[in-house]
Amino acid sequence: MSRLLQTAVTLIWGAWFGGLIALFLAVQSLFKTFAAERETAGVAASAIFHQFNAVRMALAVAALLLTFWWSTIERSRLKMTLLGLLGLAIVTATYVTAMLTPAIEKLRLAGQTHTPDFRRLHGLSMGAYLLETLFVLAAGVALAQIRQPVKISSRSQKSL
């Protein structure tokens, strides 16, 4: 069971981290491609952020719950570190999803993308995404350090 949970957490972690990297690349590409049409780029980026927020929150919750379950089966300092890092990442993701994104979207829809408020919220959002990415990256490093012992059946030992 422990190996299965480790595999599940690793796959979910990879989707979450990969999604964050893909998000950065996609949004930068949009604004570079549509540099003369910032409004169009903003509409497209908004749709990407909304979709990503839903996916990332599902991945974050799944990673946190599975890691908690895994840590109850076999406790270790690294699993507690992993749990803490995922917890920090999910708090950051929740802040962006529940607070920053709706405020930014409200300003965007009101045509206030050139205001100091928009720039401030956008900067906070970029910082929070970076912080979340660093927490998720650190969680991946912790996850990679967790070693599961390979169990050899008595039948396999006899053939050795």
C-alpha positions in Angstrom: 0.0 0.0 0.0 2.9 2.4 0.9 4.4 1.9 -2.6 1.1 2.6 -4.3 0.6 5.8 -2.3 4.1 6.9 -3.1 3.5 6.4 -6.8 0.1 8.2 -6.6 1.6 11.2 -4.8 4.5 11.3 -7.2 2.2 11.3 -10.3 -0.1 14.0 -8.7 2.9 16.1 -7.7 4.3 15.8 -11.3 1.0 17.0 -12.7 0.8 19.9 -10.3 4.4 21.0 -10.8 4.2 20.5 -14.6 1.0 22.5 -14.7 2.6 25.4 -12.9 5.5 25.4 -15.4 3.1 25.0 -18.4 1.0 27.9 -17.0 4.0 30.3 -16.9 5.0 29.3 -20.4 1.5 29.5 -21.9 0.7 32.9 -20.4 4.0 34.4 -21.4 3.6 33.0 -24.9 0.1 34.5 -25.2 1.3 38.0 -24.3 4.3 37.7 -26.5 2.3 36.4 -29.5 -0.5 38.9 -29.0 1.7 41.9 -27.9 -0.3 44.3 -30.1 -3.6 42.8 -28.8 -3.2 42.8 -25.1 -7.0 42.6 -24.5 -7.2 39.4 -26.5 -4.2 38.0 -24.6 -5.9 38.9 -21.4 -9.1 37.2 -22.2 -7.3 34.0 -23.2 -5.0 34.1 -20.1 -8.1 34.6 -17.9 -9.6 31.4 -19.3 -6.4 29.5 -18.8 -6.1 30.7 -15.2 -9.7 29.8 -14.4 -9.2 26.3 -15.8 -5.8 25.8 -14.1 -7.2 27.0 -10.7 -9.8 24.2 -10.7 -7.3 21.5 -11.8 -4.6 22.6 -9.4 -6.9 22.7 -6.4 -8.0 19.2 -7.2 -4.4 18.0 -7.5 -3.4 19.9 -4.4 -6.1 18.4 -2.3 -5.4 14.9 -3.6 -1.7 15.2 -3.0 -2.3 16.5 0.6 -4.8 13.8 1.5 -2.8 10.9 0.0 0.4 12.1 1.6 -1.5 12.3 5.0 -2.8 8.8 4.5 0.7 7.6 3.5 2.3 9.2 6.6 -0.2 7.4 8.9 0.9 4.1 7.4 4.6 4.8 7.8 5.7 7.8 9.7 9.0 9.5 8.8 10.5 13.0 9.1 10.6 13.3 5.3 6.9 12.5 5.0 6.1 15.1 7.6 8.3 17.6 5.7 6.5 16.7 2.5 3.1 17.2 4.2 4.2 20.6 5.5 5.5 21.7 2.1 2.3 20.6 0.4 0.3 22.3 3.1 2.1 25.6 2.4 1.6 25.2 -1.3 -2.1 24.5 -1.0 -2.6 27.6 1.3 -0.8 29.7 -1.3 -2.9 28.2 -4.2 -6.1 28.8 -2.2 -5.1 32.4 -1.6 -4.6 32.9 -5.3 -7.7 31.0 -6.4 -10.1 32.5 -3.8 -8.8 36.0 -3.3 -6.5 37.3 -6.0 -7.9 35.8 -9.2 -11.5 37.0 -8.5 -10.2 40.5 -7.7 -8.0 40.6 -10.8 -10.9 39.3 -13.0 -13.2 41.9 -11.7 -10.8 44.7 -12.6 -10.2 43.1 -16.0 -13.9 42.9 -16.8 -14.3 46.5 -15.8 -11.5 47.5 -18.2 -9.2 48.6 -15.4 -6.1 46.7 -16.4 -3.9 49.8 -16.5 -4.7 50.9 -12.9 -2.4 50.8 -9.9 -4.8 48.3 -8.2 -4.6 45.9 -11.1 -0.8 46.1 -11.2 -0.6 45.6 -7.5 -2.9 42.5 -7.5 -1.1 41.2 -10.6 2.3 41.5 -8.8 0.9 39.8 -5.7 -0.5 37.0 -7.9 2.8 36.5 -9.7 4.7 36.4 -6.4 2.2 33.9 -5.0 2.5 31.7 -8.0 6.2 31.8 -7.7 6.0 30.9 -4.0 3.6 28.1 -4.7 6.0 26.7 -7.4 8.9 26.8 -5.0 6.9 25.0 -2.3 5.8 22.4 -4.8 9.4 22.0 -6.1 10.7 21.6 -2.6 8.0 19.0 -2.0 9.2 17.1 -5.0 12.8 17.2 -3.6 11.5 15.8 -0.3 9.4 13.2 -2.2 12.4 12.0 -4.1 14.4 11.5 -0.9 11.8 9.1 0.5 12.9 5.6 -0.1 10.6 2.6 0.2 12.2 -0.7 1.1 11.9 -3.4 -1.5 10.3 -6.4 0.0 11.6 -9.7 -1.2 9.4 -12.7 -0.8 10.7 -15.7 1.0 10.3 -17.6 -2.3 12.6 -15.1 -4.1 15.2 -15.3 -1.3 15.5 -19.0 -1.7 16.3 -18.7 -5.4 19.1 -16.2 -4.6 
